[in-house]
Each structure stands twice: as C-alpha cells, then as structure tokens.
C-alpha cells in the first residue's frame, strides 16, 4: 500500500486532540467537544478494522512497513505490524471510544483537556505496538506516561497527586535502564532497527545485562510482584476512564514488550532467567489473589486481580510453548475487555452513590437488574468461566505451563480457584444479600450510554469465548516463527 495506514492510525487521534485544543471549553461546547473526540476515535477504530481485513495471516513477516529517517544515522521512524501487534492496536482503538462515551457522569470539569489527554494517549499507545525501531519504541513507551500522569493528577480522587507521582516515578525510573540498554545495543551493533537485530541477533556475552535492563522496565509496567504497589493506588484515585485505559491497554504494553524484545532479541538470556519469571509470576498469582480477597474497596480488589491476571500472562510467555504464548496474548486481549468492563461497572454505581466500599452495597439485584446481569457476566469472565474469553487465555497458558514445568503449572492453577473466590465474593456482597442501605432504593439502572458501553464489551467477551479462532489464526504464524528462531538460538549456543 502507498497509503501510510499505520502513521494515520498514530497521528489521527493527535490531530483530533489538536482540534480540541483550539476549541473553547465551556458548558455550551462540551457536547461538540465530546462528539469531535468520539468521531476521531471511531474513525481510528474503523481504520484499524480495515487494517485487520487487509492483513495477510499466512506470513510472519512485518507488513505495512514505513521507514523514514528522523535523525540521520541515529533514529529511523520505522513502523510495521505482524500478527502479534495488530490485535493490540485493535484493542486500543476499540477501548478508546468507549472511554470517551463513558465521561458523561464522571468528568465534571475541563472536559476538553481530559479528552485531549485521552486522544494523545491513544496515539502513543498505538505507536508502541507499531514501532520497529528501539528508540522510537522507547519514545512512545515513555510518552504514554505523561497523559496518564495528568489524567490521574488532575481528574483523580483525594490522593490524586500522591498516586500520580508514584505512578510516574515507578514507571519512569524502571525505564531508565532500558534507555541505557538501547544505547548499548546501538553501540554494539550499530543499529536500533528491530528487524535487523532480529535477523542477525545480539552477541551472547551482552544478552544477560541487556535482558535485565529491559526487564526492569517491563516488570514495573506489567506490573510484576514486588514492584506492583503503584497500581492499586493509581486505580483507586484515577477517574473511571483513566482506570479503563490503564488496565485495558497500558499494562499490555509491557506484556507485548516481553514477547517482542525479551524473547525476540535476547533468547539465550530469556532461557537463563525463565526460573526467575516463573517464581515472580507464581508469587503474583497466589499472593496478590489473597490480597484481593481481603479488600473492601472494589477498585483495589479489581486492581490486585489485574496483577494476578498479568502474572498468568508472564508465566505463559516464558513457557516458550505455542499454547502458552497464544494464551498470554488472548489473556491480555480478554483482560483488556473484562477489566475495562469491571472498572466501568464500579464507576456506574460510584457515580450514583459516591462510594467504592463493598459494605456500602448489597441487595441491589432487584433495584438495578440490567446492571446486575452484566456485572455478573464480567465477574464470571474475570474468573475464567468456560464460554468467556477469560477461559480461553487461562486454559492455553496452563496447557503451555504443564508442558514446560508441571510443578509451576500446578501452583499457578491454585490462582484460578482463589480468583473465583474473590470475584464471586465481591459479586455476592455487592449484588445479593439484604438491602441494609436504604439509600440504594433510589438508584437508577443503567442509562442508554452505560448499557451501550457494557454491551459493546460483553459481545466480544462472549464471542471470543465460544469462537477464539479469529484471534488464534491472526497470531499463530508469528508466534510459531518466534519460537522457531528462539529454539534455533538456544540449540546453536
């Protein structure tokens, strides 16, 4: 194609944000501002679907590659996609318009600035999944911190400044070593072009230190235990749309990085450090699941469950099995849908009652039945019920884990049981039981926009639960090629 479709996907949200920047933000213009942002994000979503239609699933080669020089001899703007990256792009463009629709009740002031931050963040996140140059990847990867920092720090709760700075400092400091590693790779090989590095490899004697440097960034952003403590604070204080973007997409950039760079560029080091990943993943799955079981704040519970779910993701990636890596990608896509829905469900009742405490609710099933049914669906998807997308990902991850390390797989399987316990207990306490708080009788059920958003998330959650074939066919060739190259490197060394 002569048309630069990937650059268009990256730039279009920023163009929409630029238009909003020159639009006066007041109550009269809020509807116009929202419609402009929504129109921009929807065009980007349909453009990504068109990209998926054009995508050739029979090859693992990078497609729609664009290569332009930014700084001669140092930085090349090089973007392209394969079967792994295209799904994350579609997830990003799907979630963003839903976030924009959801701001009706949650964002009361400076709506234009909030939507600018959301659109700019969409540009940066798509850039991460398209980048084929390490420097460009790093720039997009770190730039995404800025709009999220502003979203939490300006539109967040009472402790928003503390949470915003904790989020920013954790993730920024974690990435300093990755920048040093990228500079080192350029010094060692003379290039930061991922395709060239992937073809010719990196000398074995450098791989361990480089792997650890990239790991320092990805581990914080995943987040892996014990560097996960910024996530519950960020979620609790972030507005609903901010929590949705953080859980649904921002965490997935690190999982994508593990697959693309840790396995792709440092296979020998990945083999050496696999026991470390297994240990941290299993601790995350079990330990944070027990912590989730003790939470009284709904947002904190879902945040800790995200740490446990991402523990399954890192476990599956480093099994280096077809099922394990496929399961990790499907789990990330599923978690993007389900966690977004759960945070939106919390946002719906918080907007009405201004409380996230589980004890503030109970017995609402007869008062808001539509909400209760959809909340039940996403609760079951989060615990991996067969027939939902959550089951497919966890099942494939555990299949890969059983092939690679039986003991690790058995221990990780306990996380499924504990996950079912805390999610079902959450649902029971919020939806069933006695109606102790009489103020709940005045609660209104889902309005049209809330119902539309949750149904939009419910459809792919169920569809891919019963028919995951479109996801598997998109990713299987790319993953197979990645595993073959990985195994050849291990055998040759």
N, C-alpha and C positions, 0 to 999 in steps of 0.2 A: 504493500500500500504506500502511495505517495503521501496520503493524509497522515499527519503526525497524531495518531489517535491517543497514544499514551501521554504525550505532552498536553494534549487537550484535556484529558482527564485530570492531570495535575493542575493545570492553570485555570480551568473554568471556575472552580469554587473561589479562587483568589480574585478573579475578575468580578464575580458576584459580590465578594466582600468589598472590593474597591468601589463598586457602585453604591453599596450601603454606606460606605464611609462618607460619601458626599451627599447623603440623604439626611436631612434634619430628623433627629429622633424626638418625637413627641407623641402624645396620645393619638392625635389625628393621623399620624403617619405610620403608626405601629402595624396596622393591617397591611399597608403597602409594603413595608419593610419585610414583614414575615412572608408575604407572597413572593417577593423577589428572591428571598433566600430559599424558599421552598421550590420555586421554579428552577433555580440554578442547580439545586441538589437533585431534583428529579431528572433534569436533562443529563446530568452526570451519571445517574443510575441507569437510564436507558442506553446511554453510550457504552457503559460497562457491559450491559446485556448484549449489545451489538458486538462488542469485542469478544464475548464468550461464543457467540454464534460463528464468528469468523475464525475462532481459534482452532488450530489443527491438533486434534487429540492423538494423532498417530505418531508424533515425534516428540522427543525430549529436548530438541533444540529450542533456543530462545527465539521468540517471534516478535514481530512489530518493533524490531530494534531500531533505535535512533541514536546516532553518535555525533556529538558536536563538541568542539573544543571550547572550554570556558577559559582556562588559563593555559596557554600553550606549554606543553611538556609537563604539566603538573596535574590539572584537573580536566577530565573529559566528562561532559554531560552525556552519559550513556545509560539508556533505559531499555528495558525489554521484559518480556514475561515468558514463563513456562507454566506447566500445569499446576505447580505449587502456588505461584504468586497470584494467578488470576482469581482464585477463589477468595483470597483476602481482599482483593480490590473490590470485588462484587459485594462482599460483606460490608466493607467501608461505605460504599455508595448506597447500600440498602439501609443501613442503620442511620446515616446522617439525616435524610428527610424525615424519618420518624422522630428523631430528636427535635427537629425544628417544629414539627406539628405539636410535640408534647409541651412546648413552652407556654401554652395558653394560661395555665394556672400557676406555674412555678416561678416564672420570671416576671417580676412586677415593675422593675425599673431598668433603664438603659438596655432595652431590648435590642436595639440596632447594634450596639457594641458586642453584646452577647452572641448574636448571630454572626457577626464578623469573625469573632474568635472561633466559632464552630466551623465556618467555611474555610478559614485559613488552616485550621487543624486538619480538615479533610484533605486539603492539598498536600500537606506534609505527610500524612499517613499513606496516601496513595503513592507519593514519591518514594517512601521507604520500600514498598512492595515492588516497585518497578526498577529500582536502582541496580545497575550492573557495574558501577564503579564504587570502590570502597569509600572514597572521600565524599561523593555525592550521597551515598547511603548514610554516612555519619552526619552530614549536614541536615538531611531530612529527619533522621532519627532523633537528633538533639533539638531541632527546631520545634518539634511537636510538644516539647516541654513548655514552651512559652505560652501558647494559648490555653493549655490546661492549667498552668500556674495561675493565669488571670481568671479563668472560669472559677476555680476554687477560691482564690483570694478575694475576688470582688463579689461574686454572687453566692458564696458559700454560707455556712451557718455561723454560729457564735465564735467558734475557734478556727475560723477560716484562714486567718493569717498564719497561725502556727502550722496548720495542716498543709497549706500551700508551700511554705518554706521547707517543711520536712520532705514533702514530695519532691520538690525541685532539687534540694541538696542531695538527697539519697540518689536520685537517678542521674544527676549531673556528675557527682563525684564517682559514681560507678562507671561512668563512660570515659573518664579521663584516661584510664589505662588503654581503652580501645583506641583512642586517638593516637596514643604513643605507639600502639601495635601497628596501626595503619601507616604511620610514618616509617616505622621499621620495615614493614613489608615493601614500601616503595624504595627504601634504601637497599634492601636485599635483592629485590627482583627488578627494580627499575620501572615498575608499573603498578597501578592500582585497579586495572581492568580485571573484573572478576572472571570473565570468560578466558582470558589468557592465563590467569592464575590457576583456574580450574583445570585447564589443559596441561600445563607444564608442572604444576604442583609447587610446593614450597619445601625447601630443604628440611629434612627430618630434624636436624640439630636445633632448628629455631622453633619447631612446632609447639613444644610444651609451653614455653613462655608466651607465645602469641595466643595460644588457645586460652590460657589463664586470663590474659588481658581482655579478650573478647568475652569470656565467661563472666568477668567482674561486672560488665555492663548488662549482659543478658540476664544474669541471675537476679540483679536488683529489679529489673523491669518486669520479669516474669510474673510475680516475684517468687523466688525460692526461699525456703527457710534457711538461715535465720534472718535474712535481710528483707523480710516481708512486712515489717511493722508499720511502714509508711502507708500501706494500702488501706487498712481499716479506717485510719484517721482521715485519709483523703476521701474515701467513700462517704463517711458519715457527714462530713462538712460540705461536700460538693452538692450543687443542685442536682435534681434528678437527671437532666440531660447530660450533665458532666459525668455523673456516675455511669450512665449508659455508655458514653464514649470511652471512658476509662476501662470499664470491664469488657466491653464488647470488642474493642479494637486495639487500644493502646497496649494492653497486656500481650496481644497476639504478635506484636512486632518483635518481641524477644523470642517467642517460640519459633517464628519464622527465621530469625537470625541464627538460632541454634541449628536449624536444618540447612539453611543456605551457606553459612560460613563455618560453623564449628565442624560439621560433618563434611562439607564440600571442600574446605581449604585445609583442614587440619585432621585428616582421618587417623593418622598414627597417634597423635595426642588424644583424640577422642576415644580411641581404644584403651589407652592407658588410664584415662580419667573416668571411664564409664562406671567403675565401682563408686566413685565419689558422687556422680549424678544419681545413681541408684539409691545411695544412702540418703542424700538430701531429699530426693523425691519421696521416698517411703516415709521419712520423718514428716515431710509436709503433708502427705496424705493422711496419716494417722493423727499426728499431734494437732494440726490445725482443725481437723474434724472434731476432736474432743473439745477444743476451744470454742468452736462454733456451737456445740451442744450446750454451752454454758452462757451464751449471750442473751441479753434481754433487749438489745437494740436490733431491730430487724435488718437494718443496713449493715451493721457489723457482722451479723450472722452470715449474710449473703457474701460479704467481703471475705470472710475466712473460708467460706465454701469455695470461693474463687481460687484461693491459694491451694486448697486441696485438689481442685479440678486441674489446675495448671501443674500440680505435682504428677498427675497421671500423664499429662502431655509430655513433660520432660522425660518421664520414665519410658514412654512409648518411643520417643525419638531415638533414644540411645540403646534401644534393643537392636537396632540396625536390622530389623526384620521388615518385610514388606507390609505385613499386617500392622505391626507396631507403629510405623511412621504414618501409614494411611490412617490408622485410628487416631493418632495425635492430631493430624490436620482436621479430620472430621470432628474430633472433640473440640478443637479450637473454634471451628465454624459453629458447632452446636452451642458451645458455651457463649459465643457471641450473641446468638439469638436468645437463649434461655436467660442468661444473666441480665441482658438488656430488659427482657420482659419482667423479670423479678424486681429489678430496681424501679421499673415503671409502675408495677403493682404497689410497691411500697409508697411511691410518690403519689399515687391516686388517693390513698387513704390519709397520707400525711397532709396533702393539700386541704382535706376536709376537716381533720381533727388536730392537726399540728402536733402530732406525737408519733415517734417511731418505736416507742416501747411496746413490747408484746403484751404486757399486762394491761395496757390501755384498751385492748380489744377483747374480742370473744363474743360468740353468738351472733355474728353478722351475716350468717348464711341466708337467713330469711329476710334480711333487710336489703342486702345488695347481692342477689343471686347471680347476675351476669358476671360480676366481679369474682364471686366465689368459684364459679365454674372455670373461668380462665386462669385464675390463680392456682387452682388445683392442677390444671394441665401443666403449667410451667413448673410447679413443685414436683410433679411426677417425672417430668423431663429432666429436672436437675438431679434426681436420684437415679436416673438411668433406667426408667421403666421400658420394657420392650414395646416397640411401636412408636417410640420417640427417638429423635436424633441423638439424644444423650446416651441411649443404649448402644447404638452402633459404634460410636467412638470408644467407649469404655470396653466393650466386648473385643474389638480388634486390638486395642492396647494390651489387654490381658492375654489375648492369644499370642501376641508377639513376645510378651514378657515370659509366658510359660515356656516358649521355645528357647529363650535365651538364658533365663535364670529362674528355676522353679521356686526357690525359696522367696525371692523378691516378689514374684507374682502372687504367691500365697499371702504374704504380709499385705501387699497392696490391695488384695481382694477384700481385706477387712475394712478398708476405707469405704467400699461400696455399702457395707452394712451400716457403718456409723453415719455415712451420708444420708441413708434412708431414714435413720433415727432422727437426726436433727431437722431434716426437711419436713418430715411428717409431723414431728412435734411442733414445729413452727406453725404449720397449717392448722393443726388441731387447736392450738391455743388462740390463734387469731380468728378463725372462721367458726369453729364449733364451740360447744360449752354454753354456759349461762351468760345471758346478757346482763352483766353487772353494771357496766357503764351506760346509764340511760340516755346519755347524750348521743350515743350511736344510733338511736332510733331516728334521728334527724338526718342521717347520712343519705346522700343521693347515690344511686347506682351509676355505672359508667355512662358518661355522656358520649355523643357521637364520635368525637375525635379520639377519646380514650379507647372506645370499643374498636374503632378502625385500626389504631396502632397495635393493640394486643392481638387482633385477628390476623393482621399482617405478619406478626411474629409467630402466631400459632400455626399458620398454614405451612411454612417451610419446616417447622419443628416436627409436625406430623408427617409431612410428605417425605422428607429425607429419613424419617424413622422407618417408614414402610418401604421406601424405594430410594436407597442411597446410591444407586447405580450412576446417576449423572456426576456425583462427586467423585466416586471411585474411578470412573473412566477418565475423568479430567486429570487426575493426579497420578495414576498408576505407572504410566510410562516414565514420567520424570523421576518418580521415586525408585523405580527399577534401575534406571540408569545411574542414579546417585549411589545406590547400594552396590552395583557392579564396580563402579570406579573406586568406591571405598574399599571393597574387598580386594581388588587388584593391588591397591596401595599397601594394604596390610600384608598380603602374600609376598609382594616384591621386597618388603622391608623386614 
